[in-house]
Amino acid sequence: MNDDTLAELARVLEARKGADPDSSYVAGLYHKGVDGIAKKVGEEATETVMAAKDGDPDALVHEVADLWFHSLVLLAQQGLGPEAVLAELRGRFGLSGLEEKARRGEGHQSDSSGE
């Protein structure tokens, strides 16, 4: 399957950089800087967890979409795109979660193994 949704969204996010903050939601987020965007990612992560605990699949999909969207805005603000994350994920194929975590070392705080 070749879905270009992430690449298309990345192009839109890039085009919003430097735009008048009143011209679009994304331009307004960029205007808030990394702190404002990161705060929004945190809010969306919390809402995702709450939707999962509520057991409503439609709400969960909606909140994950919001989380992904705001995470992509944060990546774009930092000069990165979805391809960087996809490359990281591709590099983890063939590794167990425990091997991947050990490879990162103790200094890295995130945990993608689900533990």
C-alpha positions in Angstrom: 0.0 0.0 0.0 1.3 3.4 -0.9 -0.6 6.1 1.0 0.9 9.6 0.5 -1.3 11.2 3.2 1.7 11.9 5.5 3.8 13.4 2.7 0.9 15.5 1.5 0.2 16.7 5.1 4.0 17.5 5.5 3.9 19.7 2.4 0.9 21.6 3.8 2.5 22.1 7.2 5.7 23.3 5.5 3.7 25.8 3.4 2.1 27.3 6.6 5.5 28.2 8.1 5.9 32.0 8.2 2.2 32.6 7.4 0.2 35.1 9.4 -0.8 33.4 12.7 -4.4 34.5 12.1 -4.5 32.9 8.6 -4.7 29.3 9.7 -4.7 27.0 12.8 -1.3 25.6 11.9 0.2 29.1 11.4 -1.1 30.0 14.8 0.5 26.9 16.3 3.9 27.8 14.7 3.5 31.3 16.2 3.3 29.8 19.7 6.7 28.1 19.1 7.9 24.8 20.4 6.4 25.2 23.9 2.9 25.9 22.6 3.1 23.0 20.1 4.6 20.6 22.6 1.8 21.5 25.1 -0.8 20.7 22.4 0.9 17.3 21.7 0.7 16.6 25.4 -2.9 17.5 25.6 -3.7 15.2 22.6 -1.7 12.4 24.1 -3.8 12.6 27.3 -7.0 12.7 25.3 -5.8 9.6 23.3 -5.3 7.7 26.6 -8.7 8.8 27.9 -10.4 7.6 24.7 -8.6 4.3 24.8 -9.7 3.8 28.4 -13.3 4.7 27.5 -13.4 1.9 25.0 -14.8 3.9 22.1 -13.0 2.9 18.9 -14.3 6.0 17.0 -13.1 8.4 19.7 -9.8 6.6 19.9 -9.2 7.0 16.1 -10.2 10.6 16.3 -7.8 11.3 19.1 -4.9 9.4 17.6 -5.4 11.4 14.4 -5.2 14.6 16.5 -2.1 13.3 18.2 -0.4 12.4 14.9 -1.4 15.7 13.4 0.1 17.8 16.2 3.2 15.6 16.4 3.7 16.3 12.7 3.4 20.0 13.4 6.0 19.7 16.1 8.3 17.7 13.7 7.9 20.3 11.0 8.6 23.1 13.4 11.9 21.4 14.2 12.8 21.0 10.6 11.8 17.3 10.4 9.1 15.4 8.6 7.3 12.1 8.8 10.0 10.4 6.7 12.4 10.7 9.6 10.0 8.9 11.9 9.2 6.3 9.2 12.9 5.7 8.7 13.4 5.2 12.4 10.5 2.7 12.5 11.8 0.8 9.5 15.2 0.5 11.2 13.5 -1.2 14.1 12.1 -4.1 12.0 13.7 -7.3 13.0 14.6 -6.1 16.5 12.6 -7.1 19.6 11.4 -4.2 21.7 13.9 -5.2 24.4 16.8 -5.2 21.9 15.8 -1.9 20.5 15.6 -0.4 24.0 19.0 -1.7 24.9 20.4 -0.4 21.6 19.3 3.2 22.6 21.0 3.0 25.9 20.0 4.3 29.3 20.1 8.0 28.4 17.0 7.8 26.2 13.7 8.2 28.0 11.0 7.2 25.5 9.8 3.6 25.4 8.3 2.2 22.2 8.1 -1.3 23.5 4.8 -0.9 25.2 6.2 -1.7 28.6 
